[in-house]
Amino acid sequence: MLWIAVCDDNAHVCAQLKEFCATYLGEAVEYKLLVFNNGLGLTQCKQTIDILFLDVEMPFMDGFQAAKELAQRNPETRIIFLTNHAEMMQKAFKVKAFRYLIKPVSETDLRESMADALKDLNSNAKVIVDCITPEGKIEVLVNERDILYIEAIGDSTVVYTVDQGDILSRRTLKYWTETLSEATFFQTHKSFIVSLAQVASMGKNSVTIFAKRKEIPLSKRNAAAFKECIAAYVKRL
């Protein structure tokens, strides 16, 4: 689940960003959008936020102060500042701004900022794989971007990776569908999940990934949804 927040005392800006997220992310990404009209309300929110559109000038608490408080709880939040004044840029980066946008914000700027934030989140995302070895069970930390595909083997799975080889896990395929980002992974078949970043081509009954030109089965029932998902993924690049 991707958590996005908008914090701006201008109702029009909040509505614009809400509409943008619905259009840009659509149904390809499972997300929740939180809206706040001041920094105080934002800092009182207990939910960990992945991407935050944050106005600089607001009543009660300005954006910079709110950003400092949030960074203490979750330094990984991608903060995209919104401001009417270009001279605020330097101060914005002092509080670890991911991006800053000058109002009125254009759709092009929004698209570029959201795409960059999603890429950054995905590139840094990690998962814990409960690995089965002859010596017993161990936990292996794997970057999501290094996962090629996952195959179900009975009640277990094999996680095929770029740098860490093939990892036998006691986790089920259902677990991985619920854990991995819907924006970058897709279940093509009852026994396979594939990384969209690794897809080289698509056939009638299979998709081919770049690594060793491996063919992954694609069921008929999932073909249409896969086409929509890969198109949305490419659109965000």
C-alpha positions in Angstrom: 0.0 0.0 0.0 1.3 3.4 -1.0 0.5 6.2 1.4 0.3 9.7 -0.1 -0.5 12.9 1.8 -1.3 16.5 0.7 -0.9 19.3 3.2 -2.0 22.7 1.9 -4.3 25.4 3.2 -5.6 26.0 -0.3 -8.6 23.7 -1.0 -8.1 24.2 -4.8 -4.5 22.8 -4.6 -5.7 19.9 -2.5 -8.4 19.1 -5.0 -5.9 19.4 -7.9 -3.5 16.9 -6.3 -6.2 14.5 -5.4 -7.5 14.5 -9.0 -3.9 14.1 -10.3 -3.2 11.1 -8.1 -6.4 9.4 -9.2 -5.5 10.0 -12.9 -1.8 9.2 -12.7 -2.0 6.1 -10.4 -5.4 4.9 -11.4 -6.1 1.3 -10.4 -2.5 0.2 -11.2 -1.3 1.2 -7.8 -3.0 0.5 -4.5 -2.8 3.8 -2.5 -4.4 5.9 0.1 -4.5 9.7 0.0 -4.6 11.8 3.2 -5.4 15.5 3.0 -4.5 18.1 5.7 -5.0 21.9 5.6 -2.2 22.8 8.1 1.1 21.5 9.3 -0.2 20.8 12.9 -2.8 18.3 11.7 -0.1 16.6 9.5 2.3 16.1 12.4 -0.4 14.6 14.5 -1.0 11.9 12.0 0.4 8.5 13.1 0.4 6.9 9.6 3.8 6.5 8.0 3.7 8.5 4.7 5.6 7.5 1.6 5.1 10.7 -0.6 4.1 14.1 0.8 3.1 17.2 -1.1 3.7 19.9 1.5 2.9 23.6 1.2 5.5 26.0 2.7 3.3 28.8 4.0 0.4 27.7 6.2 -1.2 28.8 9.5 -0.4 27.3 12.9 2.8 25.5 11.6 4.6 26.1 8.4 5.8 23.4 6.0 9.5 23.5 7.1 8.6 23.0 10.8 6.2 20.2 9.9 8.9 18.5 7.7 11.4 18.6 10.5 9.1 16.9 12.9 8.1 14.3 10.4 11.7 13.5 9.5 12.4 12.6 13.1 9.8 9.8 12.8 10.3 8.8 9.3 13.3 10.2 7.4 12.3 8.1 4.3 9.2 10.2 3.5 9.7 11.8 0.0 8.7 15.4 0.6 7.7 17.5 -2.4 7.4 21.1 -1.3 4.9 23.5 -2.8 5.7 27.2 -2.8 4.9 30.5 -4.5 8.4 31.8 -4.0 11.5 30.4 -5.8 13.8 31.8 -3.1 12.4 29.2 -0.7 14.2 26.5 -2.6 17.5 26.7 -0.6 15.7 26.4 2.7 13.6 23.5 1.4 16.7 21.4 0.7 18.0 22.1 4.3 15.1 20.0 5.6 15.7 17.2 3.1 13.3 18.0 0.4 12.9 15.4 -2.3 11.6 18.1 -4.8 10.2 21.5 -4.8 7.5 22.8 -7.1 6.5 26.4 -7.8 2.8 27.3 -7.8 0.8 27.2 -9.8 2.0 23.6 -10.3 1.8 22.3 -13.8 0.7 18.7 -14.6 4.1 18.1 -16.2 5.9 19.0 -13.0 3.6 16.8 -11.0 4.1 13.8 -13.3 7.9 14.1 -13.2 8.0 14.5 -9.4 5.6 11.6 -8.8 7.5 9.4 -11.2 10.9 10.2 -9.5 9.4 9.6 -6.1 8.0 6.2 -7.1 11.3 5.2 -8.7 13.2 6.3 -5.6 10.9 4.4 -3.3 11.1 1.2 -5.4 14.9 1.4 -5.7 15.3 1.5 -1.9 12.5 -0.9 -1.0 13.7 -4.1 0.7 12.0 -7.4 1.7 13.0 -10.1 4.1 13.1 -13.6 2.6 12.8 -16.5 5.1 15.4 -18.7 3.4 15.5 -22.5 3.7 19.0 -23.9 3.7 20.6 -27.3 4.7 21.7 -25.6 7.9 18.2 -24.4 8.7 16.2 -21.3 8.3 17.8 -17.8 7.9 16.5 -14.4 7.0 18.0 -12.7 3.9 17.5 -9.0 3.1 16.8 -8.5 -0.6 16.3 -5.3 -2.6 13.0 -5.4 -4.5 14.8 -4.0 -7.6 17.0 -7.1 -7.6 14.1 -9.6 -7.8 13.6 -11.0 -11.3 10.6 -13.3 -10.6 9.2 -15.6 -8.0 8.0 -19.1 -8.6 5.7 -21.3 -6.4 7.1 -24.7 -5.6 4.5 -26.5 -3.6 3.8 -24.5 -0.5 7.2 -22.7 -0.8 8.6 -20.3 -3.3 11.9 -19.6 -5.1 12.9 -16.0 -5.3 15.1 -15.5 -8.4 17.4 -12.5 -7.9 20.1 -10.5 -9.9 22.9 -10.6 -7.3 21.9 -13.1 -4.6 21.1 -16.2 -6.8 18.0 -18.3 -6.3 16.6 -18.2 -2.8 14.3 -21.0 -1.6 11.7 -19.5 0.8 9.1 -21.0 3.0 6.7 -18.1 2.1 3.8 -18.8 -0.2 3.1 -17.0 -3.5 0.1 -15.3 -1.8 2.4 -13.8 0.8 4.5 -12.2 -2.0 1.5 -10.9 -3.8 0.5 -9.1 -0.6 4.0 -7.9 0.3 5.5 -6.7 -3.0 4.6 -3.4 -4.6 1.7 -3.7 -7.1 3.3 -0.9 -9.0 6.3 -3.0 -10.0 5.3 -6.7 -9.7 2.5 -8.7 -11.3 1.2 -12.2 -10.9 1.2 -13.5 -14.5 0.2 -17.1 -13.6 -1.0 -19.1 -10.5 2.7 -20.1 -10.0 4.6 -16.9 -11.0 5.1 -13.3 -10.1 7.3 -11.2 -12.4 9.1 -7.9 -11.9 7.7 -5.4 -14.5 11.1 -3.8 -14.7 12.5 -7.1 -16.0 9.9 -7.6 -18.8 11.5 -7.6 -22.3 8.6 -8.8 -24.4 5.1 -10.2 -24.2 3.7 -13.1 -26.2 0.3 -14.8 -26.3 0.9 -17.2 -23.4 4.1 -15.9 -21.8 6.3 -12.9 -21.0 10.0 -12.9 -21.5 12.4 -11.3 -19.0 15.8 -9.8 -19.8 17.7 -12.2 -17.6 18.7 -15.2 -19.8 15.6 -14.4 -21.9 13.6 -16.5 -19.5 10.0 -17.1 -20.5 7.4 -16.8 -17.7 3.9 -18.3 -18.2 1.0 -15.8 -18.7 -2.4 -17.2 -18.1 -5.3 -16.1 -20.4 -7.3 -14.7 -17.5 -4.4 -12.4 -16.5 -3.3 -11.3 -19.9 -5.6 -8.2 -20.2 -4.8 -7.0 -16.7 -1.1 -7.6 -17.4 -1.3 -5.4 -20.5 -2.9 -2.6 -18.5 -0.4 -2.9 -15.7 2.7 -2.9 -17.9 1.3 0.1 -19.9 0.8 2.0 -16.6 4.3 1.1 -15.5 5.9 2.3 -18.8 3.8 5.5 -18.6 5.3 6.3 -15.2 8.9 5.8 -16.4 
